[in-house]
Amino acid sequence: MLSSEDSGTRERAAATITNLGAIPEYQSVLAAEGAIPPLVKLLEEGTHRGREEAAVALSNLAILRQNQPVIAEALGVVESWEKIVDEESPCF
């Protein structure tokens, strides 16, 4: 449903993941089933409501420590950080 062409369907799917992601038992299951990459895509390309739902869903999934590096990588944080460090900034 997160990959649907219909923005309303994607928003509702993200809202469902937001609710399920608040339950600790589901946080690893949702990540293992591949929810993170489409949530990031919705965060980047969705409607305002879709971006809000995706942000909250990702926040809920990030409560589980093992999901944090997966989310960071999907968001491009790892690549961005490596680029900054590779530029040999005097800050590092």
C-alpha positions in Angstrom: 0.0 0.0 0.0 2.9 2.3 0.6 3.9 1.9 -3.1 0.4 2.7 -4.4 0.0 5.4 -7.0 -2.8 6.9 -5.0 -1.6 9.4 -2.4 -4.5 8.8 -0.1 -3.7 5.1 0.0 0.0 5.9 0.8 -1.1 8.3 3.6 -3.4 5.7 5.1 -0.7 3.0 4.9 1.7 5.3 6.7 -0.9 6.1 9.3 -1.4 2.4 9.9 2.4 1.9 10.3 2.5 4.9 12.6 0.0 3.2 14.9 1.6 -0.3 14.7 5.1 1.2 15.0 4.1 2.6 18.4 3.8 -1.1 19.6 7.3 -2.4 20.5 6.5 -5.9 19.3 5.9 -4.6 15.8 8.8 -2.3 15.3 11.3 -4.9 14.2 8.6 -6.7 12.2 7.7 -3.6 10.2 11.4 -2.9 9.4 12.0 -6.5 8.5 9.1 -6.4 6.1 10.6 -3.4 4.3 8.5 -0.5 5.6 11.4 1.9 5.9 12.4 2.6 2.3 8.8 3.4 1.1 8.3 5.6 4.2 11.4 7.5 3.3 10.2 7.9 -0.2 6.9 9.2 1.1 8.7 11.6 3.3 10.7 12.9 0.4 8.0 12.9 -2.3 4.6 12.8 -0.6 1.8 15.3 0.1 2.1 17.4 3.2 -0.1 14.9 5.1 1.9 11.9 3.7 5.2 13.5 4.8 3.8 14.1 8.3 2.6 10.5 8.6 5.9 9.1 7.2 7.9 11.2 9.7 5.9 10.0 12.7 6.0 6.4 11.5 9.8 6.6 11.0 10.1 8.2 14.5 8.2 5.3 16.0 10.3 2.7 14.2 13.4 4.5 15.3 12.6 3.9 19.0 14.0 0.4 18.4 17.8 0.9 18.3 18.4 -1.7 15.6 16.2 0.2 13.2 18.1 3.5 13.6 21.0 2.7 11.2 18.6 1.3 8.7 16.6 4.5 8.8 19.7 6.7 8.7 21.0 4.8 5.6 17.6 5.0 3.9 17.5 8.8 4.5 21.0 9.1 3.1 22.4 10.3 6.4 25.3 7.8 6.2 26.3 8.9 2.7 26.0 12.6 3.6 28.1 12.2 6.7 30.8 10.2 4.8 30.9 13.0 2.2 31.5 15.6 4.9 34.2 13.6 6.6 35.9 12.8 3.2 36.1 16.5 2.4 38.7 16.7 5.2 36.9 19.4 7.0 39.0 21.1 9.7 36.2 20.5 12.1 37.1 16.8 12.1 
